């Protein structure tokens, strides 16, 4: 799935090069266009990029982070986090920034936020790897936010922050939530994954 998302980003960028500025005009986050009813612009910027370097950095970040998220969350939940966090990032950018914006970085920050939430909730499961796992995620987030604060930077930190917070919330609702249901003969824990949304569905449907 991670490879497919990278391929989609690259294919759209090739289409951008072939059509000039048409796709950017049609799909970028432009506040006035969203107010006028172009709500699709909360999603389409996730596939658009302003330069080859912009595309390359995001694809590298997605390759490094996406594979881990895909492994931990599974394809469907990883995809849900990616796109919903991308929308959340564009919503915050719409609310806080008057400037046009494009890029997958809000969605990628959403994956980062989801993995931070996963780590905080599953500290015991990660064991000795917990410290390095969390420090790596938080360091990467901090570096990217700090880069966006440098003078002259055109990075949309509101989009990043919205994506990160969106990833946290979405992971809290649908992310892996492991419960110990017993132990095997060797003493290893037997785990079941019951995300919050499934627990809530059980509760409100009256099932145990």
SULCORUR-V427373 format. One record per residue. N is the residue number from 1. PSI is psi as a letter, one per 30 degrees, with the letter a starting at -180 (none if undefined). D_FIRST is the distance of its C-alpha to the first C-alpha in Angstrom with 1 decimal. Layout:
# SULCORUR-V427373
N|PSI|D_FIRST  N|PSI|D_FIRST
This chain:
# SULCORUR-V427373
1|e|0.0  2|e|3.8  3|e|5.4  4|e|5.0  5|e|6.3  6|e|8.7  7|e|9.7  8|e|10.5  9|e|12.5  10|e|14.3  11|e|15.1  12|e|16.5  13|e|18.5  14|e|19.9  15|e|21.0  16|e|22.5  17|e|24.5  18|f|25.7  19|g|26.8  20|b|28.4  21|g|28.2  22|e|27.7  23|e|24.0  24|e|24.9  25|e|28.0  26|e|26.2  27|f|23.1  28|l|24.1  29|j|25.1  30|j|28.8  31|e|30.7  32|e|33.4  33|e|31.1  34|e|29.3  35|e|32.8  36|f|33.7  37|g|31.1  38|i|28.0  39|f|25.8  40|f|22.7  41|f|23.1  42|f|21.8  43|e|18.2  44|e|18.5  45|f|19.3  46|f|15.7  47|f|15.0  48|k|18.4  49|k|19.8  50|f|23.5  51|l|23.6  52|e|21.9  53|e|22.4  54|e|20.8  55|e|17.6  56|e|17.7  57|e|18.3  58|e|15.5  59|e|13.0  60|e|14.5  61|e|14.5  62|e|10.8  63|e|10.2  64|e|12.9  65|e|12.2  66|e|8.5  67|e|8.3  68|e|11.4  69|e|10.6  70|e|7.6  71|e|10.3  72|e|13.0  73|f|11.9  74|l|9.5  75|e|6.5  76|e|9.2  77|e|11.2  78|e|8.8  79|e|8.1  80|e|11.9  81|e|12.8  82|e|11.1  83|e|12.9  84|e|16.0  85|e|16.6  86|e|16.3  87|e|18.9  88|e|20.9  89|e|21.1  90|e|22.4  91|e|24.8  92|e|26.3  93|e|26.6  94|e|28.3  95|e|30.6  96|f|31.5  97|k|31.2  98|f|33.0  99|k|31.1  100|l|28.4  101|k|24.9  102|l|21.5  103|l|18.4  104|g|15.1  105|e|17.0  106|e|17.9  107|e|14.3  108|e|13.8  109|e|17.1  110|e|16.0  111|e|13.5  112|e|16.5  113|e|18.8  114|e|16.7  115|e|16.9  116|e|20.6  117|e|21.3  118|e|19.6  119|e|21.8  120|e|24.9  121|f|24.7  122|h|24.0  123|e|26.4  124|e|28.1  125|e|25.0  126|f|24.0  127|b|27.6  128|f|28.6  129|f|25.2  130|e|25.5  131|e|27.6  132|e|25.5  133|e|22.2  134|e|23.8  135|e|25.7  136|e|22.9  137|e|20.9  138|e|24.2  139|e|25.3  140|e|22.3  141|e|22.7  142|e|26.4  143|e|26.2  144|e|24.1  145|e|26.4  146|e|29.4  147|e|28.4  148|f|28.1  149|f|31.7  150|k|33.3  151|k|35.9  152|f|34.7  153|k|31.0  154|g|29.2  155|k|26.3  156|i|25.9  157|f|26.2  158|e|26.6  159|e|23.1  160|e|21.9  161|e|24.1  162|e|23.1  163|e|19.4  164|e|20.3  165|e|22.6  166|e|20.3  167|e|17.7  168|e|20.6  169|e|21.8  170|e|18.6  171|e|18.0  172|e|21.6  173|e|21.3  174|f|18.1  175|l|17.1  176|k|18.0  177|j|21.8  178|k|23.2  179|k|26.8  180|k|29.0  181|g|30.4  182|a|32.5  183|k|32.8  184|a|32.6  185|f|35.7  186|g|34.6  187|g|34.4  188|k|30.7  189|k|29.3  190|k|27.7  191|l|25.1  192|k|23.8  193|j|21.1  194|i|22.7  195|l|21.2  196|e|23.8  197|e|23.1  198|e|23.7  199|e|26.9  200|e|28.0  201|e|27.5  202|e|29.5  203|e|32.1  204|f|32.7  205|f|32.6  206|g|35.2  207|k|33.4  208|none|33.8
